[in-house]
Amino acid sequence: MRIVVVGDVMLDVDLSGDATRLSPDAPVPVVDVSGVKRRAGGAGLVARMLAQDGWPVTLVTVLGDDDAGRQLEQHLAGVRLVSGPSGYASPVKTRVRAGSHPVVRFDQGCGKAPIPDATPAMLRAVEKAGVIIVADYGRGLAANPQLRDLLARLAGTIPIIWDPHPAGADPVPGVAVVTPNLAEASKAAQALAGERGGGQAAASAGAGRDVHGVAGDPLTQEPQDEAVQAGRILLEHWQSRAVLVTKGEQGAVLLREGRTSPDAVPAPRVEAGDPCGAGDRLAASLAVHLLAGRELGEAARLAVHDAADFLANGGVSAFPDSEADPETGPGTGREAEAASGAGAGAGAGAATAGPLRPPTPVGGKRRISEPLLLARVVRDNGGKVVATGGCFDLLHAGHVRSLAAARELGDCLIVCLNSDDSVRRLKGPERPIIGQQDRAELLLAMECVDAVMIFDEDTPEAALERLRPDIWVKGGDYKGARLPEADLVEKWGGRCITVPYHPARSTTGLADALAKVS
């Protein structure tokens, strides 16, 4: 079944560099730009995440007839694109970052836009969906009357996830779940409470309820968590089946139609910098889990974990650049629609009967970038998840052979990688020699490695508890009679296996040799 993403796209430009001095003209930092990265943002990022994970995905959107619009088509390679003309300039958002700190953002063409038309091909693509994500970024597509009528009709038959925007349209009634963040939910609820005659409605909406895992005392009739208050108002107003209010590192709160008790959805503790893209990752994962037939509460829990995992592994800044898919290649958007006459959407969104299938490997390698999601997909399809761990600082032939041997033991190999801070505590202040993102990238370049999970603890137990692999692999140089992780892995029925290790190759030996050369 095909996932269809409907929504506004924009060109995101990231300028990164270092700021070591102030401008002589004004007391502002001078950023020496060392890197420029362009990518599809908004609904385009959601679609790219799903395509990168290997899911068949169609993006239904509108594009401007300008240079930014043409760049967007290139950055959406691998996504089946069904688009119409926007009638306005393509929005461009440029972010400037000095080191790990955001400095400023410039927006071009991001003012109020007219509601664009929905072409017949766009409507056909939506109608053929198995699950729909509406990624509303306030540019008008989600307000199109024809599109809204179609979505309202489909809401009773397939899951629709609606990611709203403060400047966008209300979700159509009956969608499976709406996913505002806390700031968006509070602002929308306050506006509605004001229309109803003041803030009393907001205060009373969450009071005196039994909330599973949410702060508040029903016995004292004290107002509940702000997310619960806002979520109740929005659930009633939007007439959706559920509202999932996300709260960043605090997780989320799920409110459902017909239930008086909201559910807290905790997020795992991770080290994360820029939260950009977390909401897109959550919406994408919700679609995958609902399409797989999971109950909404479980899908929400898994999606919150997927979003945290996405941020822990570098977030948008670590998201790979788009590459032309060997099947679709570049130019699968408006050119394909024009050439076919009938429009790309007719075949693109065709739903197929039968169970959900795992993502198709491209070039012999899986494309799921999120380790937890990969593990679930492999396990749901009867496969075995293999994991190993280590610092992998100065990758050498011994590592390569051990990793290749580990991969032969199952259907995917996930590497639990010590973070820079973890390596420093274990190996000393001079290590690591190579940073965690570069180490992860080198590992992912290997054919035998399917995903990398970075962890910050001294040992991998917490990562293993989340991943729950079927097989945990260690190099054969381990001298103990029993691996330290054995009790934990066996708790869920897993096994610990050692693979051959090549003692002539070692990171310490390489580091010592490099020190002599320098």
Secondary structure, 3 states (H helix, E strand, C coil): CCEEEEECEEEEEEEEEEEEEECCCCCCEEEEEEEEEEEEEEHHHHHHHHHHCCCCEEEEEEECCCHHHHHHHHHCCCCEEEEEECCCCCCEEEEEEECCEEEEEEEECCCCCCCCCCCHHHHHHHHCCCEEEEECCCCCHHHCHHHHHHHHHHCCCCCEEEECCCCCCCCCCCCCEECCEHHHHHHHHHHHHHHCCCCHHHHHHCCCCCCECCCCCCCCCCCCCHHHHHHHHHHHHHCCCEEEEECHHHCEEEEECCCCCCEEECCCCCCCCCCCCHHHHHHHHHHHHHHCCCCHHHHHHHHHHHHHHHHHCCHHHHCCCCCCCCCCCCCCCHHHHHHHCCCCHHHHCCCCCCCCCCCCCECCECCCCCHHHHHHHHHHCCCCEEEEEECCCCCCHHHHHHHHHHHCCCCEEEEEEECHHHHHHHHCCCCCCCCHHHHHHHHHCCCCCCEEEEECCCCCHHHHHHHCCCEEEEECCCCCCCCCCHHHHHHCCCEEEEECCCCCCCHHHHHHHHHHHC
